[in-house]
Amino acid sequence: MSKKTRKKSSKTTARSSSAKPSGAKSSRAKSSGAKSSGVKARSSRAVASVTPPAAKARKAVAKKSSKAAKAASAKSSHKAASKSLKSAASAAAKSTTLVEGAKAPDFRLPRDGGGEVSLTDFAGKKLVLFFYPRADTPGCTREAIDFTRLKDAFAASGTEVLGVSGDTVKAQESFRNKHQLGIPLGSDEQHEMLEAYGAWGEKSMYGKTFLGILRTTVLVDADGRVARIWRNVRVDGHADAVLAAARSL
């Protein structure tokens, strides 16, 4: 091999040797860049996938806290309402105690058939006031029918009869017409007369306490004084017992 040939060969070898490292570095750089881009892309996807559940969790916690707050508020309100109901009932019971021998409280009420009925309408006569919880319910219906049955007997003893409840005048008229009642019915929707005669107070049913009409009957004598009071009335035989008491005055 000539000197010229050897020189060319050595130069070519040198160039190829120097070119290889450069290409390798470039490939490694590209590979490193690709890996870096891949990591960044995966990282972005991971962040994107993690964020929504976290936001949902925060919303769920906030919603749960809101529900808990509302429940606590409702519970507190219920307790307050129960206390106020009991205190109102106690106050009513204390302020409406009617005793025998006392002057009968005055009243004026709208009545079935139109017009009004008052205590002065019965001046000089004996008067039976029977207070019933609700028109056209079983017990109240039997009681009203019994007093109607004995109407003439009461009249013969100089005694008038008046039924009173918190029902509307329209409801009282329907009650009268349905059962052909022959006694006047007063409507005390504001419960003022009921309270004055001790027929409004605390009741309990199915474990619940509430204010309502207490089945009560009051017999007023011809002088306008309370002669007899029947509380927590049991309907069967009651009208007959009241008639006997009225005859004895």
MIDOSE-1310 file (N, C-alpha, C; in nm, 2 decimals, decimal comma, always signed):
residues 249
mskk	+0,09/-0,12/+0,00/+0,00/+0,00/+0,00/+0,09/+0,12/+0,00; +0,05/+0,22/-0,09/+0,13/+0,34/-0,10/+0,11/+0,43/+0,02; +0,20/+0,53/+0,04/+0,18/+0,62/+0,15/+0,05/+0,70/+0,13; +0,02/+0,74/+0,01/-0,10/+0,82/-0,01/-0,22/+0,74/+0,03
trkk	-0,22/+0,62/-0,01/-0,34/+0,53/+0,02/-0,36/+0,52/+0,17; -0,24/+0,50/+0,24/-0,25/+0,48/+0,39/-0,30/+0,61/+0,45; -0,26/+0,73/+0,41/-0,30/+0,85/+0,46/-0,45/+0,87/+0,44; -0,50/+0,84/+0,32/-0,64/+0,86/+0,30/-0,72/+0,77/+0,39
sskt	-0,68/+0,64/+0,40/-0,75/+0,55/+0,48/-0,75/+0,59/+0,63; -0,64/+0,64/+0,68/-0,63/+0,69/+0,82/-0,72/+0,81/+0,84; -0,73/+0,90/+0,74/-0,82/+1,01/+0,75/-0,97/+0,97/+0,76; -1,00/+0,88/+0,67/-1,14/+0,83/+0,66/-1,18/+0,77/+0,79
tars	-1,09/+0,68/+0,85/-1,11/+0,62/+0,98/-1,13/+0,72/+1,09; -1,05/+0,82/+1,08/-1,06/+0,93/+1,19/-1,19/+1,00/+1,18; -1,23/+1,03/+1,05/-1,36/+1,10/+1,04/-1,48/+1,02/+1,09; -1,47/+0,89/+1,05/-1,58/+0,80/+1,09/-1,58/+0,78/+1,24
ssak	-1,46/+0,78/+1,30/-1,45/+0,76/+1,45/-1,51/+0,89/+1,52; -1,48/+1,00/+1,47/-1,52/+1,13/+1,53/-1,67/+1,15/+1,50; -1,73/+1,10/+1,40/-1,87/+1,11/+1,36/-1,96/+1,03/+1,45; -1,91/+0,91/+1,49/-1,99/+0,81/+1,56/-2,03/+0,87/+1,70
psga	-1,94/+0,92/+1,78/-1,98/+0,97/+1,91/-2,08/+1,08/+1,90; -2,07/+1,17/+1,80/-2,16/+1,28/+1,78/-2,30/+1,22/+1,75; -2,32/+1,12/+1,67/-2,45/+1,07/+1,63/-2,51/+1,00/+1,76; -2,42/+0,93/+1,83/-2,47/+0,86/+1,95/-2,53/+0,96/+2,05
kssr	-2,45/+1,07/+2,07/-2,50/+1,17/+2,16/-2,63/+1,23/+2,12; -2,64/+1,25/+1,99/-2,77/+1,31/+1,93/-2,89/+1,21/+1,96; -2,86/+1,08/+1,94/-2,96/+0,98/+1,96/-3,00/+0,97/+2,10; -2,90/+0,97/+2,19/-2,93/+0,97/+2,33/-3,01/+1,09/+2,38
akss	-2,97/+1,21/+2,32/-3,04/+1,33/+2,35/-3,19/+1,32/+2,31; -3,21/+1,27/+2,18/-3,35/+1,26/+2,14/-3,42/+1,16/+2,22; -3,36/+1,05/+2,26/-3,42/+0,95/+2,34/-3,46/+1,01/+2,48; -3,37/+1,08/+2,53/-3,39/+1,15/+2,66/-3,50/+1,24/+2,66
gaks	-3,51/+1,32/+2,55/-3,61/+1,42/+2,53/-3,75/+1,35/+2,52; -3,75/+1,24/+2,44/-3,88/+1,17/+2,42/-3,93/+1,11/+2,55; -3,83/+1,06/+2,64/-3,87/+1,00/+2,77/-3,92/+1,12/+2,85; -3,85/+1,23/+2,85/-3,90/+1,34/+2,93/-4,04/+1,39/+2,89
sgvk	-4,06/+1,39/+2,76/-4,19/+1,43/+2,71/-4,30/+1,33/+2,75; -4,26/+1,20/+2,75/-4,35/+1,10/+2,79/-4,39/+1,11/+2,93; -4,29/+1,14/+3,02/-4,31/+1,15/+3,16/-4,40/+1,27/+3,19; -4,37/+1,38/+3,12/-4,46/+1,50/+3,14/-4,60/+1,47/+3,10
arss	-4,62/+1,40/+2,98/-4,75/+1,37/+2,94/-4,83/+1,28/+3,04; -4,75/+1,18/+3,09/-4,81/+1,09/+3,18/-4,85/+1,16/+3,31; -4,76/+1,25/+3,35/-4,78/+1,33/+3,47/-4,90/+1,42/+3,46; -4,92/+1,48/+3,34/-5,03/+1,57/+3,31/-5,16/+1,49/+3,32
rava	-5,16/+1,36/+3,25/-5,27/+1,28/+3,25/-5,31/+1,24/+3,40; -5,21/+1,20/+3,47/-5,23/+1,16/+3,61/-5,29/+1,27/+3,69; -5,25/+1,39/+3,67/-5,30/+1,51/+3,75/-5,45/+1,53/+3,71; -5,47/+1,52/+3,57/-5,60/+1,54/+3,52/-5,70/+1,44/+3,58
svtp	-5,65/+1,31/+3,59/-5,74/+1,20/+3,63/-5,76/+1,21/+3,78; -5,67/+1,27/+3,86/-5,68/+1,27/+4,00/-5,76/+1,39/+4,05; -5,76/+1,50/+3,98/-5,83/+1,62/+4,02/-5,98/+1,61/+4,03; -6,05/+1,55/+3,93/-6,20/+1,54/+3,95/-6,24/+1,47/+4,07
paak	-6,19/+1,35/+4,10/-6,23/+1,28/+4,23/-6,21/+1,36/+4,35; -6,10/+1,44/+4,35/-6,07/+1,52/+4,47/-6,17/+1,63/+4,48; -6,21/+1,69/+4,37/-6,32/+1,79/+4,37/-6,45/+1,73/+4,42; -6,48/+1,61/+4,37/-6,60/+1,54/+4,41/-6,60/+1,51/+4,56
arka	-6,49/+1,47/+4,61/-6,48/+1,44/+4,75/-6,51/+1,57/+4,83; -6,45/+1,68/+4,79/-6,47/+1,81/+4,86/-6,62/+1,84/+4,86; -6,68/+1,83/+4,74/-6,83/+1,86/+4,73/-6,91/+1,77/+4,82; -6,87/+1,64/+4,83/-6,95/+1,54/+4,91/-6,93/+1,58/+5,06
vakk	-6,81/+1,62/+5,10/-6,79/+1,66/+5,24/-6,88/+1,78/+5,27; -6,87/+1,88/+5,18/-6,95/+2,00/+5,20/-7,10/+1,98/+5,20; -7,15/+1,89/+5,12/-7,29/+1,85/+5,11/-7,33/+1,78/+5,24; -7,24/+1,69/+5,29/-7,27/+1,62/+5,41/-7,28/+1,71/+5,53
sska	-7,18/+1,81/+5,53/-7,18/+1,91/+5,64/-7,31/+1,99/+5,64; -7,35/+2,03/+5,52/-7,47/+2,11/+5,51/-7,60/+2,04/+5,56; -7,61/+1,90/+5,52/-7,72/+1,82/+5,57/-7,72/+1,81/+5,72; -7,60/+1,79/+5,78/-7,58/+1,78/+5,92/-7,63/+1,90/+5,99
akaa	-7,59/+2,02/+5,93/-7,63/+2,15/+5,99/-7,78/+2,16/+5,99; -7,84/+2,13/+5,87/-7,99/+2,14/+5,86/-8,06/+2,05/+5,96; -8,01/+1,93/+5,97/-8,07/+1,83/+6,06/-8,06/+1,88/+6,21; -7,95/+1,94/+6,24/-7,93/+1,99/+6,38/-8,03/+2,11/+6,40
saks	-8,04/+2,19/+6,30/-8,13/+2,31/+6,31/-8,28/+2,26/+6,32; -8,32/+2,16/+6,24/-8,45/+2,11/+6,25/-8,48/+2,05/+6,39; -8,38/+1,97/+6,44/-8,40/+1,91/+6,57/-8,42/+2,01/+6,68; -8,34/+2,12/+6,67/-8,35/+2,23/+6,77/-8,48/+2,30/+6,76
shka	-8,53/+2,32/+6,64/-8,66/+2,39/+6,62/-8,77/+2,30/+6,68; -8,76/+2,17/+6,65/-8,87/+2,08/+6,70/-8,87/+2,08/+6,86; -8,75/+2,08/+6,92/-8,75/+2,09/+7,07/-8,81/+2,22/+7,12; -8,78/+2,33/+7,05/-8,83/+2,46/+7,09/-8,98/+2,46/+7,08
asks	-9,04/+2,40/+6,96/-9,18/+2,40/+6,94/-9,25/+2,32/+7,05; -9,19/+2,20/+7,09/-9,25/+2,12/+7,19/-9,25/+2,19/+7,32; -9,15/+2,26/+7,36/-9,14/+2,33/+7,48/-9,25/+2,44/+7,49; -9,26/+2,52/+7,37/-9,36/+2,62/+7,37/-9,50/+2,57/+7,38
lksa	-9,53/+2,45/+7,32/-9,66/+2,39/+7,32/-9,69/+2,35/+7,47; -9,60/+2,29/+7,54/-9,62/+2,25/+7,67/-9,65/+2,37/+7,76; -9,56/+2,48/+7,75/-9,58/+2,59/+7,83/-9,71/+2,66/+7,80; -9,75/+2,67/+7,67/-9,88/+2,73/+7,64/-10,00/+2,65/+7,70
asaa	-9,98/+2,52/+7,70/-10,09/+2,43/+7,75/-10,10/+2,45/+7,90; -9,98/+2,46/+7,97/-9,98/+2,48/+8,11/-10,04/+2,62/+8,15; -10,01/+2,72/+8,07/-10,06/+2,85/+8,10/-10,21/+2,86/+8,08; -10,26/+2,79/+7,97/-10,40/+2,78/+7,95/-10,48/+2,71/+8,06
akst	-10,41/+2,60/+8,11/-10,48/+2,52/+8,22/-10,49/+2,61/+8,35; -10,38/+2,69/+8,37/-10,38/+2,77/+8,50/-10,48/+2,88/+8,49; -10,50/+2,94/+8,37/-10,58/+3,06/+8,36/-10,73/+3,04/+8,33; -10,77/+2,91/+8,31/-10,91/+2,89/+8,27/-10,98/+2,79/+8,37
tlve	-10,94/+2,79/+8,49/-11,00/+2,70/+8,59/-11,14/+2,76/+8,63; -11,24/+2,69/+8,60/-11,38/+2,73/+8,63/-11,43/+2,65/+8,75; -11,49/+2,71/+8,85/-11,53/+2,63/+8,96/-11,68/+2,65/+8,98; -11,74/+2,55/+9,04/-11,89/+2,55/+9,07/-11,92/+2,67/+9,17
gaka	-12,02/+2,74/+9,14/-12,06/+2,85/+9,23/-12,01/+2,99/+9,17; -11,92/+2,98/+9,07/-11,87/+3,11/+9,01/-11,97/+3,16/+8,91; -11,96/+3,28/+8,88/-12,05/+3,34/+8,78/-12,01/+3,29/+8,64; -12,11/+3,25/+8,57/-12,08/+3,19/+8,43/-12,02/+3,30/+8,34
pdfr	-11,91/+3,27/+8,28/-11,85/+3,37/+8,19/-11,94/+3,41/+8,07; -11,94/+3,53/+8,04/-12,03/+3,58/+7,93/-11,97/+3,53/+7,80; -12,05/+3,52/+7,69/-12,01/+3,48/+7,56/-12,10/+3,53/+7,46; -12,06/+3,54/+7,33/-12,14/+3,57/+7,22/-12,07/+3,50/+7,10
lprd	-12,15/+3,41/+7,04/-12,09/+3,32/+6,93/-12,18/+3,32/+6,81; -12,13/+3,31/+6,69/-12,21/+3,28/+6,57/-12,27/+3,14/+6,58; -12,38/+3,12/+6,53/-12,45/+2,99/+6,55/-12,50/+2,93/+6,41; -12,54/+2,81/+6,41/-12,60/+2,75/+6,30/-12,73/+2,82/+6,26
ggge	-12,76/+2,83/+6,13/-12,88/+2,90/+6,09/-12,86/+3,05/+6,08; -12,74/+3,10/+6,11/-12,72/+3,24/+6,11/-12,75/+3,31/+6,24; -12,70/+3,44/+6,25/-12,72/+3,51/+6,38/-12,62/+3,47/+6,48; -12,65/+3,51/+6,61/-12,56/+3,48/+6,72/-12,63/+3,43/+6,84
vslt	-12,56/+3,37/+6,93/-12,62/+3,32/+7,05/-12,53/+3,37/+7,16; -12,59/+3,42/+7,27/-12,51/+3,47/+7,39/-12,57/+3,42/+7,52; -12,50/+3,45/+7,63/-12,55/+3,41/+7,76/-12,67/+3,48/+7,80; -12,68/+3,61/+7,76/-12,80/+3,69/+7,79/-12,93/+3,64/+7,73
dfag	-12,91/+3,56/+7,62/-13,03/+3,50/+7,56/-13,11/+3,40/+7,65; -13,04/+3,35/+7,75/-13,09/+3,25/+7,84/-13,12/+3,30/+7,98; -13,12/+3,43/+7,99/-13,14/+3,50/+8,13/-13,27/+3,45/+8,19; -13,26/+3,41/+8,32/-13,37/+3,36/+8,40/-13,40/+3,21/+8,37
kklv	-13,32/+3,15/+8,29/-13,34/+3,00/+8,26/-13,21/+2,92/+8,30; -13,23/+2,80/+8,32/-13,12/+2,71/+8,34/-13,06/+2,68/+8,20; -12,93/+2,66/+8,20/-12,87/+2,64/+8,06/-12,76/+2,53/+8,07; -12,77/+2,43/+7,98/-12,67/+2,33/+7,97/-12,58/+2,36/+7,85
lffy	-12,45/+2,37/+7,88/-12,35/+2,40/+7,77/-12,27/+2,27/+7,76; -12,28/+2,20/+7,65/-12,19/+2,08/+7,63/-12,09/+2,11/+7,52; -11,96/+2,10/+7,55/-11,85/+2,13/+7,46/-11,80/+2,00/+7,40; -11,80/+1,99/+7,27/-11,75/+1,86/+7,21/-11,64/+1,89/+7,11
prad	-11,54/+1,80/+7,10/-11,42/+1,82/+7,01/-11,45/+1,85/+6,87; -11,53/+1,77/+6,80/-11,55/+1,79/+6,66/-11,68/+1,74/+6,61; -11,74/+1,82/+6,52/-11,87/+1,79/+6,47/-11,86/+1,66/+6,38; -11,97/+1,58/+6,39/-11,98/+1,46/+6,30/-11,88/+1,35/+6,32
tpgc	-11,81/+1,35/+6,44/-11,73/+1,24/+6,48/-11,81/+1,15/+6,56; -11,78/+1,02/+6,58/-11,87/+0,92/+6,65/-11,92/+0,96/+6,79; -11,82/+1,00/+6,88/-11,86/+1,03/+7,01/-11,95/+1,16/+7,02; -11,90/+1,26/+6,94/-11,98/+1,39/+6,94/-12,11/+1,37/+6,88
trea	-12,13/+1,29/+6,78/-12,26/+1,26/+6,72/-12,35/+1,20/+6,82; -12,31/+1,10/+6,89/-12,39/+1,03/+6,99/-12,44/+1,12/+7,10; -12,34/+1,21/+7,14/-12,38/+1,30/+7,25/-12,48/+1,40/+7,20; -12,46/+1,46/+7,08/-12,56/+1,56/+7,03/-12,70/+1,50/+7,01
idft	-12,70/+1,37/+6,96/-12,83/+1,30/+6,94/-12,90/+1,28/+7,08; -12,82/+1,24/+7,18/-12,88/+1,22/+7,31/-12,94/+1,34/+7,37; -12,87/+1,46/+7,35/-12,93/+1,58/+7,40/-13,05/+1,62/+7,32; -13,05/+1,60/+7,19/-13,17/+1,62/+7,11/-13,29/+1,54/+7,15
rlkd	-13,26/+1,41/+7,18/-13,36/+1,32/+7,23/-13,43/+1,37/+7,36; -13,35/+1,43/+7,44/-13,41/+1,48/+7,57/-13,44/+1,63/+7,57; -13,45/+1,69/+7,46/-13,48/+1,83/+7,45/-13,61/+1,87/+7,52; -13,71/+1,80/+7,49/-13,84/+1,83/+7,55/-13,84/+1,82/+7,70
afaa	-13,77/+1,71/+7,75/-13,76/+1,69/+7,89/-13,68/+1,80/+7,96; -13,57/+1,85/+7,89/-13,50/+1,96/+7,95/-13,59/+2,09/+7,95; -13,66/+2,11/+7,84/-13,75/+2,23/+7,84/-13,86/+2,23/+7,95; -13,91/+2,11/+7,98/-14,01/+2,09/+8,09/-13,95/+2,13/+8,22
sgte	-13,82/+2,12/+8,24/-13,75/+2,15/+8,36/-13,70/+2,30/+8,36; -13,74/+2,37/+8,26/-13,69/+2,51/+8,25/-13,55/+2,52/+8,21; -13,50/+2,43/+8,13/-13,36/+2,42/+8,09/-13,34/+2,43/+7,94; -13,25/+2,51/+7,90/-13,21/+2,52/+7,75/-13,08/+2,44/+7,73
vlgv	-13,05/+2,40/+7,61/-12,93/+2,33/+7,58/-12,86/+2,39/+7,46; -12,73/+2,41/+7,47/-12,65/+2,46/+7,37/-12,52/+2,38/+7,35; -12,49/+2,34/+7,23/-12,37/+2,27/+7,20/-12,27/+2,36/+7,14; -12,14/+2,35/+7,18/-12,03/+2,44/+7,13/-11,91/+2,36/+7,09
sgdt	-11,85/+2,39/+6,98/-11,72/+2,34/+6,94/-11,64/+2,44/+6,86; -11,52/+2,41/+6,82/-11,44/+2,50/+6,74/-11,47/+2,49/+6,59; -11,57/+2,41/+6,55/-11,60/+2,40/+6,41/-11,66/+2,53/+6,35; -11,65/+2,54/+6,22/-11,71/+2,66/+6,15/-11,86/+2,65/+6,15
vkaq	-11,93/+2,76/+6,13/-12,08/+2,76/+6,12/-12,13/+2,66/+6,02; -12,06/+2,66/+5,90/-12,10/+2,57/+5,79/-12,09/+2,43/+5,83; -11,98/+2,39/+5,91/-11,97/+2,25/+5,95/-12,08/+2,22/+6,06; -12,11/+2,32/+6,14/-12,22/+2,29/+6,24/-12,35/+2,27/+6,17
esfr	-12,38/+2,35/+6,07/-12,50/+2,33/+5,99/-12,51/+2,20/+5,92; -12,40/+2,15/+5,87/-12,40/+2,02/+5,80/-12,42/+1,91/+5,91; -12,36/+1,93/+6,02/-12,38/+1,83/+6,13/-12,52/+1,83/+6,18; -12,59/+1,94/+6,19/-12,73/+1,95/+6,24/-12,82/+1,88/+6,13
nkhq	-12,80/+1,92/+6,01/-12,89/+1,86/+5,90/-12,87/+1,71/+5,88; -12,75/+1,67/+5,89/-12,72/+1,52/+5,87/-12,79/+1,44/+5,97; -12,78/+1,48/+6,10/-12,83/+1,40/+6,21/-12,97/+1,46/+6,27; -13,03/+1,55/+6,20/-13,15/+1,61/+6,24/-13,15/+1,65/+6,39
lgip	-13,05/+1,73/+6,42/-13,03/+1,78/+6,56/-13,13/+1,89/+6,59; -13,19/+1,89/+6,71/-13,29/+1,99/+6,74/-13,24/+2,09/+6,85; -13,11/+2,11/+6,86/-13,05/+2,20/+6,96/-12,96/+2,30/+6,89; -12,95/+2,42/+6,94/-12,86/+2,52/+6,87/-12,71/+2,48/+6,89
lgsd	-12,63/+2,51/+6,79/-12,49/+2,48/+6,79/-12,41/+2,61/+6,77; -12,32/+2,64/+6,86/-12,23/+2,76/+6,85/-12,10/+2,73/+6,80; -12,04/+2,82/+6,72/-11,91/+2,81/+6,66/-11,81/+2,90/+6,73; -11,71/+2,84/+6,80/-11,61/+2,91/+6,87/-11,47/+2,88/+6,81
eqhe	-11,45/+2,94/+6,69/-11,32/+2,91/+6,62/-11,20/+2,97/+6,69; -11,22/+3,08/+6,76/-11,11/+3,15/+6,83/-11,08/+3,08/+6,97; -11,17/+2,99/+7,01/-11,15/+2,92/+7,14/-11,16/+3,01/+7,26; -11,22/+3,13/+7,25/-11,22/+3,22/+7,36/-11,32/+3,16/+7,47
mlea	-11,44/+3,12/+7,42/-11,54/+3,07/+7,52/-11,49/+2,94/+7,57; -11,43/+2,85/+7,49/-11,38/+2,72/+7,53/-11,28/+2,74/+7,64; -11,19/+2,84/+7,63/-11,09/+2,86/+7,73/-11,16/+2,92/+7,86; -11,25/+3,01/+7,84/-11,32/+3,06/+7,96/-11,39/+2,96/+8,04
ygaw	-11,45/+2,86/+7,98/-11,52/+2,75/+8,05/-11,43/+2,63/+8,08; -11,30/+2,64/+8,06/-11,21/+2,53/+8,09/-11,22/+2,41/+8,00; -11,28/+2,43/+7,88/-11,29/+2,32/+7,78/-11,18/+2,32/+7,67; -11,08/+2,39/+7,70/-10,97/+2,40/+7,60/-10,84/+2,37/+7,68
geks	-10,76/+2,27/+7,64/-10,64/+2,25/+7,72/-10,55/+2,14/+7,65; -10,46/+2,09/+7,73/-10,37/+1,99/+7,68/-10,43/+1,85/+7,67; -10,40/+1,79/+7,56/-10,45/+1,65/+7,53/-10,34/+1,57/+7,48; -10,35/+1,44/+7,49/-10,25/+1,35/+7,43/-10,31/+1,23/+7,36
mygk	-10,25/+1,20/+7,25/-10,30/+1,09/+7,16/-10,18/+1,03/+7,09; -10,17/+0,89/+7,09/-10,06/+0,82/+7,03/-9,93/+0,87/+7,06; -9,91/+0,91/+7,19/-9,78/+0,96/+7,24/-9,75/+1,10/+7,21; -9,84/+1,18/+7,14/-9,82/+1,32/+7,11/-9,91/+1,41/+7,20
tflg	-9,85/+1,52/+7,24/-9,92/+1,61/+7,32/-9,96/+1,74/+7,24; -10,08/+1,78/+7,25/-10,13/+1,90/+7,17/-10,24/+1,97/+7,25; -10,28/+2,09/+7,20/-10,39/+2,16/+7,26/-10,52/+2,13/+7,18; -10,63/+2,11/+7,25/-10,75/+2,08/+7,19/-10,87/+2,10/+7,28
ilrt	-10,99/+2,06/+7,23/-11,11/+2,07/+7,31/-11,13/+1,95/+7,40; -11,15/+1,98/+7,53/-11,17/+1,88/+7,63/-11,33/+1,86/+7,64; -11,37/+1,74/+7,62/-11,52/+1,71/+7,63/-11,57/+1,75/+7,77; -11,64/+1,85/+7,78/-11,69/+1,91/+7,91/-11,83/+1,96/+7,90
tvlv	-11,90/+1,95/+8,01/-12,04/+2,00/+8,02/-12,05/+2,09/+8,14; -12,12/+2,20/+8,12/-12,14/+2,29/+8,23/-12,29/+2,32/+8,25; -12,34/+2,31/+8,37/-12,48/+2,34/+8,39/-12,49/+2,48/+8,47; -12,55/+2,58/+8,41/-12,57/+2,71/+8,46/-12,71/+2,72/+8,52
dadg	-12,72/+2,77/+8,64/-12,85/+2,79/+8,70/-12,92/+2,91/+8,65; -13,05/+2,93/+8,70/-13,13/+3,05/+8,65/-13,07/+3,18/+8,69; -12,98/+3,18/+8,79/-12,92/+3,31/+8,84/-12,79/+3,34/+8,76; -12,75/+3,25/+8,67/-12,63/+3,28/+8,59/-12,50/+3,23/+8,66
rvar	-12,52/+3,14/+8,75/-12,40/+3,08/+8,82/-12,38/+2,93/+8,78; -12,25/+2,89/+8,79/-12,22/+2,75/+8,75/-12,27/+2,66/+8,86; -12,36/+2,57/+8,83/-12,41/+2,48/+8,93/-12,34/+2,35/+8,93; -12,30/+2,30/+8,81/-12,23/+2,17/+8,80/-12,13/+2,17/+8,68
iwrn	-12,02/+2,10/+8,70/-11,92/+2,09/+8,59/-11,89/+1,94/+8,57; -11,90/+1,89/+8,45/-11,86/+1,75/+8,42/-11,73/+1,76/+8,33; -11,62/+1,71/+8,37/-11,50/+1,71/+8,29/-11,47/+1,57/+8,24; -11,40/+1,56/+8,13/-11,36/+1,43/+8,07/-11,48/+1,34/+8,06
vrvd	-11,58/+1,40/+7,99/-11,71/+1,33/+7,98/-11,70/+1,20/+7,90; -11,77/+1,10/+7,96/-11,80/+0,98/+7,88/-11,94/+0,98/+7,83; -11,96/+0,97/+7,70/-12,08/+1,00/+7,63/-12,20/+0,91/+7,68; -12,18/+0,78/+7,69/-12,29/+0,69/+7,73/-12,36/+0,73/+7,86
ghad	-12,49/+0,76/+7,85/-12,56/+0,80/+7,97/-12,54/+0,94/+8,02; -12,46/+1,01/+7,96/-12,42/+1,15/+8,01/-12,54/+1,24/+8,00; -12,61/+1,25/+7,89/-12,72/+1,34/+7,88/-12,83/+1,32/+7,98; -12,85/+1,19/+8,01/-12,95/+1,16/+8,12/-12,91/+1,21/+8,25
avla	-12,78/+1,19/+8,28/-12,73/+1,24/+8,41/-12,74/+1,39/+8,43; -12,71/+1,46/+8,32/-12,72/+1,61/+8,32/-12,87/+1,65/+8,34; -12,96/+1,58/+8,28/-13,10/+1,61/+8,29/-13,15/+1,59/+8,44; -13,10/+1,49/+8,50/-13,13/+1,46/+8,64/-13,08/+1,58/+8,73
aars	-12,96/+1,63/+8,70/-12,90/+1,74/+8,77/-12,98/+1,86/+8,75; -13,02/+1,89/+8,63/-13,10/+2,01/+8,60/-13,24/+2,01/+8,67; -13,30/+1,89/+8,68/-13,43/+1,88/+8,75/-13,42/+1,90/+8,90; -13,30/+1,87/+8,95/-13,28/+1,89/+9,10/-13,25/+2,03/+9,14
l	-13,23/+2,12/+9,05/-13,20/+2,26/+9,09/-13,33/+2,34/+9,12
